[in-house]
Amino acid sequence: EQASITNVQFSGTNVVTLTVSNSGANDVTITTATVNGAAVASTNATMIIPKNTGLNTIVLTSAWDAGSTYQIKLVSSKGTSFPYSAVAQ
């Protein structure tokens, strides 16, 4: 599995939007998302399509504070982790 989080946007009071790239040849199914180690809900599909960088987004529901750093991790159905660190703006 060759997915990676390429961008994170914080909006509203509890919305975190991830842009995810998949450079592999197969779909990647995300089964778990965490922010700072706590499981969070995803409000949209979690299938990451190959070679479709700009269209793969995952929206998470998680409270955040501007200026704080967040450790975000997606985990696939095969157990592969895709971590990312971002500072909320």
All heavy atoms as an XYZ file, in Angstrom:
634
protein
N       0.848     -1.178      0.000
C       0.000      0.000      0.000
C       0.885      1.228      0.000
O       1.823      1.326      0.773
C      -0.919     -0.012      1.210
C      -1.928     -1.137      1.157
C      -2.854     -1.143      2.343
O      -2.354     -1.137      3.481
O      -4.063     -1.148      2.122
N       0.556      2.166     -0.871
C       1.419      3.326     -1.063
C       0.639      4.628     -0.953
O       0.769      5.522     -1.787
C       2.123      3.219     -2.412
C       2.997      1.989     -2.506
C       3.579      1.796     -3.891
O       3.264      2.503     -4.824
N       4.423      0.798     -4.023
N      -0.153      4.757      0.088
C      -0.907      5.981      0.313
C      -0.150      6.884      1.281
O       0.678      6.422      2.065
C      -2.286      5.657      0.876
N      -0.438      8.175      1.210
C       0.137      9.127      2.163
C      -0.770     10.344      2.256
O      -1.434     10.724      1.286
C       1.541      9.544      1.745
O       1.520     10.190      0.489
N      -0.802     10.937      3.443
C      -1.544     12.180      3.646
C      -0.653     13.295      3.103
O       0.508     13.414      3.483
C      -1.850     12.398      5.134
C      -2.689     11.241      5.680
C      -2.564     13.737      5.344
C      -2.816     11.227      7.197
N      -1.189     14.103      2.195
C      -0.379     15.151      1.580
C      -0.760     16.552      2.040
O       0.010     17.487      1.854
C      -0.478     15.086      0.043
O      -1.851     15.231     -0.343
C       0.076     13.759     -0.479
N      -1.940     16.702      2.642
C      -2.360     18.016      3.108
C      -3.450     17.855      4.153
O      -4.237     16.907      4.090
C      -2.889     18.863      1.940
C      -3.153     20.297      2.351
O      -2.317     20.932      2.988
N      -4.310     20.816      1.997
N      -3.463     18.774      5.117
C      -4.497     18.784      6.152
C      -5.027     20.203      6.272
O      -4.251     21.160      6.321
C      -3.925     18.318      7.510
C      -4.976     18.441      8.607
C      -3.431     16.885      7.425
N      -6.352     20.333      6.292
C      -6.991     21.632      6.478
C      -7.918     21.546      7.678
O      -8.699     20.599      7.800
C      -7.786     22.042      5.254
C      -6.923     22.375      4.057
C      -7.770     22.816      2.883
O      -8.649     22.087      2.457
N      -7.504     24.006      2.391
N      -7.821     22.530      8.562
C      -8.680     22.633      9.728
C      -9.717     23.712      9.444
O      -9.371     24.813      9.014
C      -7.851     23.015     10.955
C      -6.812     21.992     11.324
C      -5.557     22.014     10.742
C      -7.096     21.001     12.253
C      -4.590     21.073     11.076
C      -6.140     20.053     12.595
C      -4.892     20.092     12.006
N     -11.000     23.405      9.679
C     -12.047     24.399      9.443
C     -13.159     24.230     10.456
O     -13.260     23.202     11.125
C     -12.582     24.292      8.010
O     -13.112     23.009      7.788
N     -14.012     25.264     10.531
C     -15.081     25.211     11.519
C     -14.505     25.034     12.900
O     -13.408     25.495     13.193
N     -15.225     24.347     13.755
C     -14.701     24.086     15.105
C     -14.286     22.640     15.295
O     -13.593     22.324     16.243
C     -15.758     24.433     16.173
O     -16.942     23.671     15.899
C     -16.079     25.910     16.194
N     -14.703     21.764     14.369
C     -14.365     20.357     14.565
C     -14.257     19.578     13.252
O     -14.582     18.395     13.201
C     -15.375     19.680     15.490
C     -16.768     19.643     14.895
O     -17.061     20.331     13.932
N     -17.622     18.826     15.470
N     -13.772     20.238     12.207
C     -13.634     19.568     10.914
C     -12.168     19.562     10.500
O     -11.508     20.596     10.506
C     -14.482     20.264      9.822
C     -14.265     19.608      8.466
C     -15.952     20.226     10.201
N     -11.678     18.385     10.169
C     -10.305     18.219      9.681
C     -10.406     17.491      8.345
O     -10.892     16.362      8.282
C      -9.447     17.402     10.673
C      -8.018     17.290     10.173
C      -9.490     18.021     12.069
N      -9.970     18.146      7.272
C     -10.056     17.564      5.934
C      -8.668     17.146      5.476
O      -7.740     17.956      5.461
C     -10.651     18.573      4.926
O     -11.935     18.983      5.405
C     -10.789     17.948      3.549
N      -8.523     15.879      5.137
C      -7.252     15.316      4.693
C      -7.272     15.115      3.188
O      -8.255     14.619      2.645
C      -6.997     13.955      5.345
C      -7.213     13.827      6.853
C      -6.971     12.389      7.277
C      -6.326     14.782      7.602
N      -6.182     15.466      2.522
C      -5.984     15.090      1.129
C      -5.010     13.932      1.145
O      -3.951     14.005      1.788
C      -5.407     16.263      0.308
O      -6.296     17.368      0.412
C      -5.234     15.873     -1.150
N      -5.372     12.852      0.481
C      -4.577     11.628      0.529
C      -4.191     11.203     -0.875
O      -5.024     11.169     -1.784
C      -5.361     10.494      1.230
C      -4.490      9.261      1.387
C      -5.877     10.957      2.586
N      -2.921     10.886     -1.048
C      -2.398     10.425     -2.327
C      -2.199      8.918     -2.270
O      -1.852      8.369     -1.228
C      -1.054     11.119     -2.589
O      -0.442     10.583     -3.728
N      -2.424      8.260     -3.382
C      -2.183      6.821     -3.483
C      -1.367      6.584     -4.753
O      -1.908      6.599     -5.855
C      -3.505      6.054     -3.526
C      -3.314      4.561     -3.635
O      -2.196      4.072     -3.754
N      -4.405      3.823     -3.608
N      -0.068      6.380     -4.604
C       0.802      6.171     -5.765
C       0.866      4.710     -6.185
O       1.533      4.370     -7.160
C       2.206      6.697     -5.473
O       2.766      6.013     -4.367
N       0.177      3.840     -5.465
C       0.158      2.425     -5.803
C      -0.841      2.111     -6.902
O      -1.502      3.001     -7.443
N      -0.960      0.833     -7.217
C      -1.840      0.390     -8.292
C      -3.219     -0.046     -7.799
O      -4.133     -0.217     -8.597
C      -1.185     -0.767     -9.035
N      -3.383     -0.221     -6.476
C      -4.635     -0.744     -5.936
C      -5.288      0.239     -4.978
O      -4.605      1.061     -4.349
C      -4.374     -2.060     -5.190
C      -3.802     -3.120     -6.104
O      -4.339     -3.364     -7.177
N      -2.702     -3.730     -5.698
N      -6.613      0.127     -4.836
C      -7.333      0.920     -3.849
C      -6.797      0.609     -2.458
O      -6.360     -0.517     -2.184
C      -8.822      0.585     -3.865
C      -9.528      1.033     -5.129
O      -8.933      1.801     -5.913
O     -10.678      0.616     -5.324
N      -6.855      1.605     -1.572
C      -6.514      1.417     -0.167
C      -7.775      1.741      0.630
O      -8.360      2.810      0.457
C      -5.359      2.343      0.267
C      -5.110      2.234      1.761
C      -4.082      2.027     -0.515
N      -8.187      0.835      1.498
C      -9.372      1.037      2.322
C      -8.937      1.463      3.717
O      -8.227      0.728      4.401
C     -10.215     -0.251      2.414
O     -10.588     -0.640      1.091
C     -11.461     -0.026      3.247
N      -9.348      2.653      4.131
C      -9.028      3.161      5.459
C     -10.111      2.690      6.423
O     -11.300      2.910      6.189
C      -8.941      4.702      5.460
C      -7.885      5.186      4.463
C      -8.674      5.231      6.871
C      -6.477      4.703      4.724
N      -9.683      2.047      7.519
C     -10.643      1.518      8.487
C     -10.645      2.289      9.801
O     -11.636      2.269     10.519
C     -10.369      0.032      8.790
O      -9.027     -0.104      9.236
C     -10.585     -0.817      7.543
N      -9.524      2.976     10.108
C      -9.408      3.705     11.362
C      -8.712      5.028     11.127
O      -7.753      5.099     10.352
C      -8.591      2.896     12.396
O      -9.162      1.603     12.543
C      -8.560      3.587     13.749
N      -9.190      6.057     11.816
C      -8.518      7.356     11.811
C      -8.363      7.804     13.257
O      -9.295      7.656     14.063
C      -9.326      8.372     11.026
N      -7.176      8.338     13.588
C      -6.961      8.865     14.929
C      -6.370     10.269     14.842
O      -5.663     10.603     13.896
C      -6.010      7.974     15.769
O      -4.718      7.944     15.154
C      -6.548      6.564     15.914
N      -6.680     11.065     15.851
C      -6.065     12.374     16.028
C      -5.516     12.389     17.449
O      -6.256     12.171     18.411
C      -7.074     13.519     15.816
C      -6.422     14.866     16.117
C      -7.612     13.495     14.387
N      -4.195     12.569     17.559
C      -3.500     12.508     18.846
C      -3.831     11.220     19.604
O      -4.027     11.224     20.811
C      -3.796     13.744     19.691
C      -3.126     14.974     19.145
O      -2.272     14.909     18.261
N      -3.506     16.135     19.643
N      -3.926     10.124     18.879
C      -4.132      8.814     19.471
C      -5.573      8.435     19.764
O      -5.853      7.300     20.119
N      -6.498      9.370     19.613
C      -7.914      9.081     19.884
C      -8.642      8.809     18.575
O      -8.497      9.563     17.608
C      -8.567     10.261     20.599
N      -9.422      7.742     18.548
C     -10.191      7.402     17.346
C     -11.202      8.501     17.057
O     -11.820      9.047     17.974
C     -10.902      6.066     17.540
N     -11.341      8.848     15.777
C     -12.303      9.862     15.362
C     -13.144      9.321     14.209
O     -12.738      8.408     13.504
C     -11.611     11.183     14.934
C     -10.897     11.818     16.115
C     -10.653     10.955     13.790
N     -14.305      9.918     14.030
C     -15.220      9.485     12.977
C     -14.874     10.160     11.658
O     -14.444     11.306     11.623
C     -16.651      9.827     13.363
N     -15.071      9.417     10.583
C     -14.943      9.952      9.238
C     -16.345     10.156      8.700
O     -17.207      9.301      8.874
C     -14.184      8.971      8.350
O     -14.210      9.383      7.012
N     -16.565     11.302      8.036
C     -17.916     11.602      7.555
C     -18.088     11.304      6.074
O     -19.089     11.683      5.481
C     -18.260     13.079      7.817
O     -17.316     13.895      7.115
C     -18.216     13.408      9.294
N     -17.114     10.645      5.461
C     -17.253     10.311      4.037
C     -16.554      8.992      3.739
O     -15.981      8.371      4.631
C     -16.713     11.441      3.154
C     -15.232     11.658      3.317
O     -14.690     11.515      4.408
N     -14.555     12.007      2.252
N     -16.585      8.582      2.499
C     -15.994      7.310      2.087
C     -14.506      7.268      2.414
O     -13.835      8.291      2.431
C     -16.205      7.102      0.594
N     -14.004      6.079      2.637
C     -12.603      5.924      3.021
C     -11.822      5.045      2.055
O     -10.840      4.425      2.419
C     -12.499      5.354      4.447
O     -13.233      4.132      4.498
C     -13.020      6.343      5.471
N     -12.258      4.975      0.814
C     -11.538      4.230     -0.221
C     -10.618      5.213     -0.930
O     -11.087      6.211     -1.480
C     -12.510      3.613     -1.222
C     -11.836      2.795     -2.304
S     -11.184      1.219     -1.721
C     -12.684      0.370     -1.293
N      -9.314      4.949     -0.914
C      -8.346      5.836     -1.543
C      -7.997      5.242     -2.913
O      -7.370      4.198     -3.013
C      -7.077      5.997     -0.676
C      -7.455      6.396      0.751
C      -6.135      7.013     -1.301
C      -8.307      7.637      0.861
N      -8.416      5.941     -3.950
C      -8.268      5.467     -5.323
C      -6.865      5.768     -5.836
O      -6.347      6.855     -5.627
C      -9.326      6.141     -6.226
C     -10.724      5.825     -5.699
C      -9.176      5.717     -7.682
C     -11.803      6.685     -6.298
N      -6.227      4.834     -6.533
C      -4.877      5.070     -7.064
C      -4.841      6.180     -8.108
O      -5.807      6.394     -8.828
C      -4.509      3.734     -7.712
C      -5.462      2.740     -7.186
C      -6.702      3.492     -6.813
N      -3.693      6.861     -8.159
C      -3.405      7.851     -9.214
C      -4.455      8.951     -9.314
O      -4.712      9.480    -10.374
C      -3.264      7.166    -10.580
C      -2.412      5.920    -10.594
C      -0.955      6.226    -10.371
C      -0.153      4.924    -10.541
N       1.154      4.986    -10.034
N      -5.083      9.308     -8.201
C      -6.178     10.273     -8.208
C      -5.966     11.280     -7.071
O      -6.860     11.558     -6.299
C      -7.498      9.528     -8.016
C      -8.668     10.258     -8.622
O      -8.498     11.269     -9.271
N      -9.855      9.733     -8.399
N      -4.754     11.834     -6.985
C      -4.300     12.614     -5.839
C      -5.259     13.702     -5.379
O      -5.616     13.772     -4.230
C      -2.936     13.258     -6.155
O      -2.031     12.222     -6.516
C      -2.390     13.997     -4.961
N      -5.694     14.578     -6.273
C      -6.494     15.717     -5.865
C      -7.906     15.390     -5.453
O      -8.586     16.212     -4.850
N      -8.383     14.193     -5.745
C      -9.772     13.851     -5.473
C      -9.963     12.965     -4.249
O     -11.088     12.697     -3.867
C     -10.391     13.169     -6.696
C     -10.385     14.008     -7.976
C     -10.943     13.193     -9.134
C     -11.167     15.289     -7.803
N      -8.881     12.501     -3.664
C      -8.987     11.640     -2.493
C      -9.000     12.495     -1.231
O      -7.969     13.001     -0.808
C      -7.812     10.662     -2.419
C      -7.846      9.621     -3.513
O      -8.887      9.029     -3.762
N      -6.730      9.388     -4.158
N     -10.171     12.676     -0.649
C     -10.253     13.431      0.594
C     -11.000     12.624      1.637
O     -11.900     11.842      1.326
C     -10.956     14.786      0.408
O     -12.273     14.562     -0.075
C     -10.193     15.682     -0.539
N     -10.599     12.818      2.873
C     -11.268     12.205      4.010
C     -11.562     13.329      4.986
O     -10.677     14.110      5.326
C     -10.388     11.126      4.672
C     -10.138      9.980      3.688
C     -11.040     10.606      5.952
C      -9.202      8.912      4.218
N     -12.807     13.437      5.431
C     -13.204     14.468      6.377
C     -13.392     13.814      7.742
O     -14.174     12.872      7.885
C     -14.498     15.174      5.929
C     -14.913     16.229      6.943
C     -14.305     15.789      4.545
N     -12.660     14.324      8.737
C     -12.732     13.789     10.093
C     -13.459     14.773     10.988
O     -13.409     15.985     10.769
C     -11.329     13.556     10.652
C     -10.390     12.685      9.830
C      -9.032     12.614     10.507
C     -10.972     11.300      9.633
N     -14.115     14.250     12.015
C     -14.755     15.076     13.021
C     -13.879     15.049     14.263
O     -13.754     14.016     14.916
C     -16.165     14.540     13.354
O     -16.925     14.502     12.149
C     -16.856     15.418     14.371
N     -13.226     16.184     14.537
C     -12.338     16.275     15.693
C     -12.164     17.733     16.086
O     -11.866     18.579     15.247
C     -10.969     15.663     15.355
O     -10.095     15.751     16.458
N     -12.343     18.021     17.371
C     -12.127     19.391     17.856
C     -10.650     19.734     17.730
O      -9.779     18.865     17.844
C     -12.576     19.508     19.305
N     -10.358     21.007     17.487
C      -8.977     21.443     17.343
C      -8.840     22.892     17.796
O      -9.813     23.630     17.857
C      -8.501     21.275     15.901
C      -9.328     21.988     14.877
C     -10.424     21.495     14.236
C      -9.160     23.322     14.412
N     -10.948     22.438     13.388
C     -10.183     23.582     13.482
C      -8.241     24.334     14.678
C     -10.313     24.790     12.830
C      -8.369     25.550     14.022
C      -9.386     25.757     13.107
N      -7.610     23.283     18.142
C      -7.293     24.647     18.557
C      -6.206     25.194     17.661
O      -5.189     24.517     17.423
C      -6.800     24.671     20.008
C      -7.874     24.262     20.999
O      -9.004     24.773     20.898
O      -7.581     23.418     21.871
N      -6.378     26.423     17.173
C      -5.381     27.061     16.323
C      -4.041     27.130     17.050
O      -3.976     27.411     18.248
C      -5.838     28.462     15.935
N      -2.970     26.821     16.322
C      -1.622     26.860     16.860
C      -1.161     25.555     17.486
O       0.025     25.389     17.766
N      -2.066     24.638     17.715
C      -1.707     23.338     18.307
C      -1.280     22.365     17.215
O      -1.768     22.415     16.094
C      -2.890     22.749     19.076
O      -3.205     23.564     20.176
N      -0.372     21.459     17.583
C       0.086     20.425     16.662
C      -0.723     19.155     16.889
O      -0.970     18.766     18.032
C       1.582     20.128     16.880
O       2.316     21.334     16.662
C       2.083     19.041     15.932
N      -1.112     18.519     15.783
C      -1.922     17.306     15.845
C      -1.241     16.179     15.088
O      -0.730     16.386     13.985
C      -3.323     17.566     15.269
C      -4.089     18.520     16.147
C      -4.028     19.887     15.923
C      -4.821     18.047     17.221
C      -4.696     20.763     16.754
C      -5.493     18.921     18.055
C      -5.421     20.280     17.825
O      -6.074     21.147     18.661
N      -1.239     15.008     15.703
C      -0.714     13.795     15.082
C      -1.913     13.036     14.517
O      -2.756     12.551     15.274
C       0.041     12.926     16.096
C       1.172     13.657     16.803
C       2.209     14.207     15.851
O       2.589     13.563     14.882
N       2.670     15.423     16.116
N      -1.968     12.965     13.209
C      -3.087     12.315     12.531
C      -2.592     11.015     11.927
O      -1.506     10.974     11.339
C      -3.646     13.245     11.434
C      -4.145     14.544     12.087
C      -4.744     12.554     10.641
C      -4.385     15.658     11.123
N      -3.371      9.960     12.101
C      -2.967      8.673     11.541
C      -4.168      7.969     10.946
O      -5.227      7.883     11.561
C      -2.325      7.786     12.610
C      -1.847      6.446     12.078
C      -0.991      5.679     13.060
C      -1.752      5.252     14.268
N      -0.988      4.319     15.131
N      -3.988      7.489      9.723
C      -4.964      6.627      9.077
C      -4.404      5.220      9.087
O      -3.193      5.033      8.937
C      -5.205      7.072      7.636
C      -5.694      8.496      7.430
C      -5.783      8.823      5.937
C      -7.047      8.706      8.103
N      -5.269      4.234      9.257
C      -4.854      2.832      9.240
C      -5.725      2.097      8.231
O      -6.950      2.233      8.239
C      -4.965      2.176     10.630
C      -4.517      0.719     10.580
C      -4.147      2.955     11.658
N      -5.077      1.323      7.376
C      -5.798      0.599      6.322
C      -6.332     -0.731      6.829
O      -5.973     -1.204      7.913
C      -4.868      0.350      5.138
O      -3.965     -0.690      5.444
N      -7.149     -1.350      5.996
C      -7.700     -2.665      6.324
C      -6.613     -3.734      6.410
O      -6.811     -4.780      7.027
C      -8.749     -3.071      5.287
O      -8.164     -3.119      3.992
N      -5.444     -3.468      5.832
C      -4.315     -4.400      5.905
C      -3.392     -4.086      7.076
O      -2.369     -4.745      7.263
C      -3.524     -4.376      4.601
C      -4.311     -4.922      3.426
C      -3.472     -4.942      2.172
C      -4.270     -5.512      1.002
N      -3.490     -5.562     -0.229
N      -3.709     -3.047      7.857
C      -2.917     -2.691      9.029
C      -1.791     -1.699      8.767
O      -1.015     -1.395      9.674
N      -1.706     -1.164      7.572
C      -0.679     -0.184      7.247
C      -1.067      1.169      7.830
O      -2.208      1.605      7.691
C      -0.506     -0.052      5.717
O      -0.260     -1.348      5.169
C       0.639      0.875      5.373
N      -0.112      1.849      8.482
C      -0.354      3.165      9.066
C       0.160      4.263      8.151
O       1.225      4.130      7.543
C       0.365      3.289     10.416
O      -0.210      2.418     11.348
N      -0.591      5.346      8.095
C      -0.212      6.521      7.312
C      -0.271      7.728      8.245
O      -1.320      8.357      8.393
C      -1.161      6.695      6.121
C      -1.298      5.446      5.286
C      -2.441      4.663      5.385
C      -0.286      5.034      4.444
C      -2.575      3.509      4.620
C      -0.413      3.881      3.679
C      -1.550      3.119      3.779
N       0.858      8.081      8.891
C       0.860      9.187      9.859
C       1.143     10.534      9.198
O       1.725     10.624      8.113
C       2.002      8.799     10.786
C       2.958      8.059      9.905
C       2.098      7.323      8.894
N       0.739     11.600      9.897
C       0.979     12.959      9.436
C       0.901     13.883     10.642
O       0.049     13.702     11.514
C      -0.082     13.363      8.412
C       0.202     14.618      7.641
C       0.934     14.574      6.459
C      -0.264     15.861      8.072
C       1.186     15.719      5.720
C      -0.016     17.009      7.336
C       0.709     16.930      6.160
O       0.960     18.077      5.433
N       1.790     14.860     10.717
C       1.776     15.852     11.775
C       1.408     17.196     11.161
O       1.971     17.584     10.127
C       3.149     15.926     12.440
O       3.142     16.884     13.466
N       0.457     17.908     11.787
C       0.014     19.193     11.237
C      -0.263     20.172     12.369
O      -0.718     19.786     13.441
C      -1.240     19.001     10.405
N       0.009     21.440     12.082
C      -0.306     22.517     13.020
C      -1.589     23.186     12.532
O      -1.686     23.605     11.382
C       0.835     23.552     13.089
C       0.452     24.708     14.001
C       2.125     22.885     13.561
N      -2.578     23.275     13.422
C      -3.854     23.896     13.067
C      -3.660     25.392     12.882
O      -2.992     26.039     13.682
C      -4.892     23.625     14.140
N      -4.230     25.938     11.823
C      -4.124     27.375     11.530
C      -5.432     28.066     11.796
O      -6.455     27.587     11.539
C      -3.720     27.572     10.070
C      -2.397     26.939      9.734
C      -1.202     27.563     10.438
O      -1.191     28.747     10.730
N      -0.207     26.778     10.723
